[in-house]
Amino acid sequence: MSEAERRKVGKRGQVTIPKELRERFGISGGDDIVIHEEAGKIVIERPVTREELAEGYRQRAQRSRELADELAGVSTEADDHLGDAPEW
């Protein structure tokens, strides 16, 4: 679907999502969707699943551990080069 498709809104506010888009985004009858406004437009999207959210948190935690390890190495290197911090 390369061009926008015009749809008529029913009396109860219902609109049919074109079949090609439903298939492309894995949306079937009875599925939950999220509808919100974004930059003056109506956006319809699949909600984030618990699994997707958990995976995002796992990736963030892993990146945080990697950064902490990197900073620990930099701190040790700085101590070796500059000496211990003075006692104030």
Secondary structure, DSSP 8 states (H G I E B T S, - for coil): --S-------TTS-----HHHHHHTT--TT---EEEEETTEEEEE----HHHHHHHHHHHHHHHHHHHHHHHHHHHHHHHHH-S----
